[in-house]
Amino acid sequence: MIKRTIEISAGPARLSIRNRQLLIERNGCDPATVPAEDIGLLLVDHPAVSYTHAVFTTLSEHGAAIVLCGGAHLPSAMVMPLAANTVQTERFRAQIEAPVPLRKQLWRQAVACKIAQQAAVLEAVAGSDTGLRAMARRVRSGDAGNLEAQAAQRYWPRLLGPEFRRARDGDPPNNLLNYGYMAMRAAVARALCGAGLLPTLGIHHRNRYNAFCLADDLMEPYRPFVDLRVVEMVRENGAPLILDREEKAHLLGLFNHRVRIGARTNPLLLAIQTTAASLAHSFAQRRAVLAFPEGLPCAESGIPPDDESDDLPDL
């Protein structure tokens, strides 16, 4: 089943649970409901939203991730299911005991796939991969040559112009990239929990203050999907100074697009789960067998992006 992405960005609003459904209430509006089992990601980006305790426990029981944004529309907190897999203890142990050579091979696969996906994006946007496909084939264990950074130096100027600088607090369209990456990170962290892995313990990222190092590792090959979506939006409407609901919904609609992994084509959220499961298998087998997407996503007809705030007027 395709899980839904729900964004709450208009308020004030009150969230509660009634009959195992998420109940969204606003003054002067009819309540909106979504079955808890259908939700994969709940993203709240408004300061005047209140919750009952059951919102967090019920959604977590159904494997949903909850992201709470602060005043700058960036994530302030993330709630993940604590026990989302029946063999969690076994997989924790395999992850913790993974030898260094295995972790380096896993990171090599992640970086090589990321650069290959960046090449596909550049081919679609600019007509040339600027040598990135050849670079992807040269990535060594642990990315010893730091080809990820070298690829970025070619990628960003070609993608968004020579004046663009990718920075979290940089000028637009960095705000679009930040929002898309934030949602992607939450989706990857949710998939890791579902696969019985610790999202904190990374294979490459090791920041002591980062609670989602493994999510940051595994999302790297998925970042170019966000990049392509942002380029399309900027070309159509320019780079917005402030994100509105329509732009956020357009970014979140990416999760309904289909991507190919091996012989199968699935919606992006299911593809991310496949990648997370392949990582758990790699730890268990002590062999790097990551399943990453191949090529760019294609639109999924008939499944619009889920933004419950679109059903209700601004207050």
C-alpha positions in Angstrom: 0.0 0.0 0.0 1.2 3.5 -0.9 1.6 5.5 2.3 0.4 9.1 2.3 2.4 12.2 3.1 0.3 14.7 5.1 1.5 18.3 5.5 -0.1 20.7 8.0 1.0 24.3 7.1 -2.1 26.4 7.7 -3.4 27.0 11.2 -4.4 27.3 13.9 -5.3 23.6 13.9 -5.8 20.7 16.4 -4.7 17.2 15.7 -6.2 14.2 17.6 -7.1 10.5 17.0 -10.6 9.3 16.7 -11.4 5.7 15.7 -7.8 5.1 14.6 -8.0 8.0 12.3 -6.0 11.3 12.4 -8.6 14.1 13.0 -7.6 17.6 11.7 -9.8 20.3 13.1 -9.8 24.1 12.4 -12.2 26.7 13.6 -15.1 27.3 11.1 -14.1 24.3 8.9 -15.4 20.8 8.7 -13.0 18.3 10.2 -10.8 16.3 7.9 -9.8 12.6 8.7 -7.1 10.3 7.4 -6.7 6.6 8.5 -3.6 6.3 10.7 -2.5 3.2 8.9 -2.4 5.1 5.6 0.1 7.7 6.8 3.8 7.4 6.1 4.9 10.9 6.9 3.2 13.7 8.9 4.9 17.1 8.5 3.8 20.0 10.7 5.0 23.4 9.6 2.9 25.9 11.7 3.4 27.1 15.2 -0.3 27.1 16.1 -0.9 23.4 15.9 -1.9 21.4 19.0 -1.8 17.7 19.5 -3.2 15.0 21.8 -0.7 12.4 23.0 -2.5 9.7 21.0 -1.4 11.4 17.7 2.2 10.5 18.4 1.6 7.0 19.8 -1.0 5.9 17.2 1.0 7.1 14.2 4.2 5.6 15.6 2.4 2.2 16.1 1.5 2.3 12.4 5.1 3.1 11.4 4.7 6.8 10.5 7.4 9.4 10.8 6.4 12.8 12.3 8.4 15.9 11.5 7.9 19.2 13.5 9.2 22.4 11.9 10.3 25.6 13.6 10.0 29.2 12.7 12.5 29.0 9.8 10.4 26.2 8.3 13.2 23.7 9.0 12.9 20.6 11.1 13.1 21.1 14.8 12.2 17.5 15.9 11.5 14.1 14.4 9.5 11.3 16.0 10.3 7.8 14.8 8.8 4.4 15.7 10.8 2.8 18.5 9.9 -0.8 17.8 9.1 -1.1 14.1 10.6 -4.5 13.3 10.2 -7.9 15.0 14.0 -8.8 14.7 15.2 -5.4 15.7 17.7 -6.6 18.4 19.3 -9.0 15.9 19.6 -6.2 13.3 20.9 -3.7 15.7 23.7 -6.1 16.7 24.6 -6.8 13.0 24.7 -3.1 12.3 26.8 -2.2 15.3 29.3 -5.1 14.6 29.7 -4.2 10.9 33.4 -4.2 10.1 35.1 -1.1 8.7 35.7 -2.6 5.2 32.0 -3.4 4.8 31.0 0.2 5.8 33.5 1.6 3.3 32.1 -0.6 0.5 28.5 0.5 1.4 29.6 4.1 1.3 31.3 3.5 -2.1 28.1 2.2 -3.5 26.1 5.1 -2.1 28.4 7.8 -3.5 28.7 6.0 -6.9 24.9 5.9 -7.2 24.6 9.5 -6.1 27.0 10.7 -8.7 25.4 8.6 -11.4 22.0 10.1 -10.5 23.4 13.6 -10.6 24.7 12.7 -14.1 21.2 11.6 -15.1 19.8 14.9 -13.8 22.3 17.0 -15.7 21.6 15.0 -18.9 17.9 15.8 -18.5 18.4 19.5 -17.6 21.5 20.5 -19.6 21.9 17.8 -22.2 25.3 16.6 -20.9 26.5 14.8 -17.8 29.7 16.9 -17.6 31.8 13.8 -17.1 29.9 12.6 -14.0 29.1 9.1 -15.2 32.8 8.4 -15.7 33.5 9.8 -12.3 30.9 7.6 -10.7 32.7 4.5 -12.1 36.0 5.6 -10.4 34.6 5.8 -6.8 36.8 3.6 -4.6 36.1 2.0 -1.2 35.2 4.7 1.3 35.3 7.3 -1.5 39.0 7.7 -0.8 39.4 10.2 -3.6 36.6 12.3 -2.3 34.8 12.2 -5.7 31.5 13.1 -4.1 32.9 16.6 -3.5 34.5 16.8 -6.9 31.3 15.9 -8.5 29.4 18.6 -6.6 31.8 21.2 -7.9 30.8 20.3 -11.4 27.2 19.6 -10.7 25.8 22.7 -9.0 27.1 25.4 -11.4 25.8 23.4 -14.3 22.4 22.7 -12.7 21.5 26.1 -11.2 24.0 28.5 -12.7 27.6 29.6 -11.9 26.4 32.1 -9.2 24.5 29.5 -7.2 26.1 28.3 -3.9 24.5 25.3 -2.1 24.2 26.3 1.5 21.5 25.5 4.1 21.1 29.2 4.9 21.9 30.4 1.3 19.7 32.3 -1.1 16.8 30.8 -2.9 16.3 28.2 -4.3 18.2 26.8 -1.3 15.0 27.0 0.6 13.3 24.6 -1.8 16.2 22.2 -1.6 16.2 22.4 2.2 12.5 21.6 2.4 12.8 18.7 -0.1 15.8 17.2 1.6 14.1 17.5 5.0 11.1 15.5 3.8 13.4 12.9 2.1 15.5 12.6 5.2 12.4 11.8 7.3 11.2 9.3 4.8 14.6 7.5 4.8 14.7 7.5 8.6 11.2 6.0 8.8 12.3 3.3 6.3 15.4 2.5 8.4 13.3 2.1 11.5 11.0 -0.2 9.6 13.9 -2.3 8.5 15.0 -2.7 12.2 18.1 -0.4 11.9 19.4 2.4 14.1 19.1 5.7 12.1 21.7 7.2 14.5 24.6 4.9 13.7 25.9 5.8 10.2 28.2 4.1 7.8 30.0 7.4 6.9 28.4 10.3 8.7 29.6 10.4 12.4 28.6 13.8 13.8 28.1 13.3 17.5 25.2 15.8 17.5 23.4 14.2 14.6 20.7 11.7 15.6 20.1 10.6 12.0 23.6 9.8 10.6 22.5 6.6 8.8 19.5 8.4 7.2 22.0 11.1 5.9 24.1 8.3 4.4 21.3 6.4 2.7 19.5 9.4 1.3 22.5 10.6 -0.8 21.4 8.8 -4.0 17.9 10.2 -3.5 18.9 13.8 -3.3 19.2 14.3 -7.1 15.4 13.6 -7.3 14.8 16.6 -5.1 17.3 18.6 -7.2 15.4 17.9 -10.4 12.1 18.8 -8.9 13.5 22.1 -7.7 15.0 22.9 -11.1 11.6 22.2 -12.7 9.9 24.5 -10.2 12.4 27.3 -10.6 12.2 27.2 -14.4 8.4 27.4 -14.3 7.9 30.0 -11.6 11.3 31.3 -10.4 12.9 30.9 -7.0 10.4 31.9 -4.2 11.6 33.9 -1.2 9.1 32.2 1.0 7.6 28.8 0.4 3.8 28.6 0.2 1.5 25.6 0.5 1.4 24.9 -3.2 5.2 24.8 -3.5 5.5 22.5 -0.5 2.8 20.2 -1.9 4.6 20.1 -5.2 7.8 19.0 -3.5 6.0 16.4 -1.4 4.3 15.1 -4.5 7.7 13.6 -5.5 7.0 10.7 -3.1 4.2 9.6 -5.4 6.5 9.3 -8.4 7.8 5.9 -9.5 11.4 4.8 -9.6 13.1 1.7 -10.8 15.2 -0.6 -8.7 16.3 -3.7 -10.5 13.4 -5.2 -12.4 10.7 -3.5 -10.3 9.2 0.0 -10.5 7.6 1.3 -7.4 6.5 4.6 -5.9 9.4 6.5 -4.3 8.4 5.7 -0.7 8.4 2.0 -1.4 11.7 2.3 -3.2 13.2 3.8 -0.1 12.0 0.9 1.9 13.6 -1.5 -0.5 16.9 0.4 -0.1 16.6 0.2 3.7 15.9 -3.5 3.6 18.9 -4.1 1.4 21.1 -2.3 3.9 19.8 -4.5 6.7 20.6 -7.5 4.5 24.1 -6.2 3.8 24.8 -5.9 7.5 23.4 -9.5 8.2 25.4 -11.1 5.3 28.5 -8.9 5.8 28.4 -8.1 2.1 27.6 -4.8 0.4 24.4 -5.5 -1.7 22.6 -2.1 -1.6 19.6 -1.7 -3.9 19.5 1.8 -5.1 17.2 3.5 -7.7 18.3 3.6 -11.4 17.4 6.6 -13.6 15.0 9.4 -12.9 11.6 9.1 -11.4 8.5 9.3 -13.6 5.1 10.8 -12.6 2.5 8.6 -11.0 -0.8 9.4 -12.7 -3.9 9.5 -10.6 -2.2 10.0 -7.2 -2.1 13.7 -6.3 0.2 15.0 -3.5 -1.5 14.9 -0.1 -1.8 18.3 1.6 -4.7 18.3 4.0 -4.5 22.1 4.3 -5.5 22.4 0.6 -9.0 21.1 1.6 -9.5 24.0 4.0 -9.3 27.8 3.6 -6.5 29.9 5.0 -7.3 31.2 8.5 
